[in-house]
Amino acid sequence: MLDPRPLTREAFAPFGEVIETEGAHSYPINEGTTTRFHDLAEVDVATEGGRPLLSIFRATARPRPIRLWLMERHPLGSQAFYPLSDYDWLVVVVSGDDPLARDNLVCFTASGRQGVNYRRGVWHHPLLVLEPAQDFLIVDRGGPGENIEEQRFSSDDPVLVSV
Amino acid sequence: MLDPRPLTREAFAPFGEVIETEGAHSYPINEGTTTRFHDLAEVDVATEGGRPLLSIFRATARPRPIRLWLMERHPLGSQAFYPLSDYDWLVVVVSGDDPLARDNLVCFTASGRQGVNYRRGVWHHPLLVLEPAQDFLIVDRGGPGENIEEQRFSSDDPVLVSV
């Protein structure tokens, strides 16, 4: 069983950035009526003629118990997710080079006010939400080239998440 | 008095894109558990060595009646706003070249599920929210060069918004 831990900048640093206002660099704009929490993720999408895409993903919950089914990565660009409703959701990444090495899997519980930006090439599980449906704003890469790799877990010995 | 009208893709087309799932191109991903509403805005930030920035703006309400105080534009890049809580908010743009021409001002009421992407160089009013506070995810341009111009309304003859 994979046991989720709270998402923090420090714990997520090997994989990318946590996108959140808490602890972020900020300054007032618009004559003091607005606070700008500035430059919260390293958007890295220009490789091989890439360009930034802004999209919305509408994720639906998997059946419980939640079971990991594959890991994926984007060799040509970063991918940022920010929740559009204030519900907790799950982030699964892996330390080391083998995306299916179960002892190296790390699961975080992100709050509804925390997004993540997966650095280019970081293995991660596709969206895992806890409510029936949750929307996310996504900033990732469009352009030429093959920008996805996947590796599937065996169904014989499933990895379950303890939520 | 400036009278807000509902925000639609068609009405906003001269100024940029409305970022919304309604009517957007979409397709299933993640083995059918997620819908991707794809490429909802033309993120145009590469001019003169620019790069995409991902930030959060926390806007607070102006006193009522809401009065326009200035128009601004970003000559080097687009700027996208998407609300992070489901409250209506206001978008003010202007037809033609004079940002202070009151007969050419256009005010839209955006829903809490609608963002906008101002095309590069489009005059717009800074954030105007209707609730005490509202957060937005922003995708705009960072990099060298002067990327803001402002023009202020005279305080003698204020433009008010009828909300």
Interface residues (C-beta under 8 A of the other chain):
Chain A: I19 T21 A24 I29 N30 E31 T33 T34 T35 R36 F37 H38 D39 L40 A41 V43 V45 A46 R51 P52 L53 L54 S55 I56 F57 R58 A59 T60 R62 W69 A80 Y82 L84 S85 D86 N117 P126 L127 D135 L137 I138 V139 G142
Chain B: I19 T21 A24 I29 N30 E31 T33 T34 T35 R36 F37 H38 D39 L40 A41 V43 V45 A46 R51 P52 L53 L54 S55 I56 F57 R58 A59 T60 R62 W69 A80 Y82 L84 S85 D86 N117 P126 L127 D135 L137 I138 V139 G142
